[in-house]
Amino acid sequence: MVRGRPGLALATSPMVLIFYTLGVYTRSGRCPLFLFLGGEKMDPTVARIWELAAPLAKLEGMEIIEIELRHEGSRGGRVLRLYLDKEGGPNMEDLSRVSRELSDLLDVRDIVEGAYTLEVSSPGINRPLKRPEHFARFVGKKVRVRTREMINGRKSFVGQLLEVSADRISLSQDGRACEIPFSLIEKSNYEHDWSA
């Protein structure tokens, strides 16, 4: 369960400790804005893309899991990658529709400078966990977490997710509960049990 102050939606990512979602209205309807508190700041271009893409994804019944804008390949080409998810997982038609609509919006708004390749994809079966809401869906399941700093002599944890709060998770590692603050999480994902 994600705990926080009533009336405010708490969310975090490995780069952002906590942000509060506030609503604004745009031509397409209510649009979330984010006030980031603590941690590293999100790249301004990625933040603008998120603001543009979130209402579009929501209209399609999906949520943005992650946005990456990076240089890839030997020629230094830029790739804008969005990971979207929904209950039951998105299908190719869902992802293609969002890709086309987002491509048109990005061309009109000219948010990303220069040439880039747009990729819209599902996060995959071992999906990344970025915010408390993502972790909350996987309580009782196996997760993998890598931290920025040592906790109890280690930086890598794999175990059953026991609890999620506004500022930390608790998981069972070698039969003991380990508390991991969101501010120390560098990378985390759900670990699918292939034997089930």
N, C-alpha and C positions, 0 to 999 in steps of 0.2 A: 504494500500500500504506500502511496506517495503522500507524505504529510507536508502541510504548509499552511499559510494563513488563509482563512476563508475568503473567497472572492478573488483570489489571485492564483493564476496557474503557474506553478513552478516548473522550470525545465533547466537542464544543464547539458553540456557537452564536454568532451575532454578538454577543450580549449576555453570553455566558458563555465565559471563556477555556477552562477545562478542568473536567470533572467526572468522577468515578469512579462507576461503577454498582456498587452493593452489593445483595445479594439479601436479601429478607425473605419470610416466608411469610404469606399471608393466607388467608381462607376460599376464595378462588378459585384459590389456588396461589402460586407464587413471584412476587413483585412487586418491581420495581426501585425503589431509593431513590437519590437523587442527592446527592452532596456537591459543592457548587460551589466552585471555587478561582479567584479572580481575576475580573476583569470586573465588570459590573453584576449585581446580584442579580435573580433572577426574581421577578415579582410573586407574593406568597404564595398568592393565590387561584388563579392559573394553575398554580403548583406543585402545589397540592392536586388540581386538576382533572387534571393530568398523571398524578399518582400513581393516581388513580381510573381514568382512561381507558386508560393503557398496558396493564394486564393484559387489559382487555376487547378492545382492538385486537389484542393478541398472540393471544388465543384465536381471533380471526377471521383470523389469518394476515397481519395488517397491522402497520404501525408508524406512530407519530405523527411527522409531519414538523414541524408547527408548531401552536401554540395561540395564538389572539389573543382577548383580551377587551377590547373598546373601545366607546366611545360613537360612534354613527353616526347621521346624519340630523339634521334640523332640530329634532326633538323630543327629542334627547338619548337615544334608545333605545339600550340596550346589546345588543351582539352577541357571542356566544361562538362562535368559529369554529375548528374543528379540521380540519387537513389530514392525511389518511391516505393511505398508499401501500402497495403490495405488488408483488411480482414480477408483471409483466404489467399492472399497474394495477388498481385496484378498480373494480367495476361498481356500478350503481345499487342493486342488491339488497344488496351488501356494505355500502355507505354507509348505506342506509336501516336495516338491521338494527342497526348500531352506533349510529346516531342514536337509535333507539327505546330500546335498552338503556341508553345513556348518559343519556338524558333521564330515565328512571325512576330511575337511580342518583343523579343530581344532585338530583332532587326529594326523594328520601328523605334524602340527606345534607345538603341545604340549604347547599351550598358557596358558591353565587353569590347575593349579597343582591339582593333586588328582582327586577323583571321583566327578562327578557332573551330574545333569540331565539337558538336553537341552530342552527348550520349545520355540517354535516359534509360535507366535499368532498374530492376528489382535489386534489393540488397543481397539476395541469395539465401540459402538455407542457414548458413552460419552468419546470420545478419549482424551488423555492428549494433552495439547498444550505446547510445549517446546521451539520452536524457532519462530522468527518473521514470517517466512514463514507459520508456522502452524497457528498462529493467523490470518494472512492475509486472509487465506481461509475462515475464519469464521466472517469477518466483517459483521455487521448487524444481527448476530446470538447471542443467549444467551450463556454466558460463566460464569464459576465459578472460582474465583481466591482466593487463600489464600496467605497472605504475611508473611514475617519473622518479620516485624515490623509494628506498628500501622501507618495507614494513615487515617487522618481525624477521629481518634478515633475508628478505626475498623481494623480488620485483615482479615475479610471474605467479599467477594464481589460477588454478582450475578447480572448480568445485560447484556444489549445489548452492544456488542463490537462495538465501534464507529470508532476507528482509531488505526493503528499500525505504529510506527516509529522504527527507528533502536535501540532506547534505552528504549522505553516505550509503553504502551497501554493506550487507553482511553476508558472507558466504562460508560454507563449510569446506575447510582445507585440511586434509589428513585428520578428519574427525574433530577438528577444533574450529570454532567460529572466528573468522577474521573480519575486522571492521576496516573498510577501505573508503576514505573520503573521496567524493567526486573530484575535488581539486587535485588529487594525486593520480587520477586515472589517465593514462596516456592513450590506451587502446583497450577496447573490450568488445566481446561478441558472444552470442549464444553458440553453444557447442551441441550440435545435433547428435543424438544417440542413434548410431547406425545399427545397433544390435536390436533395437526395439521394433 
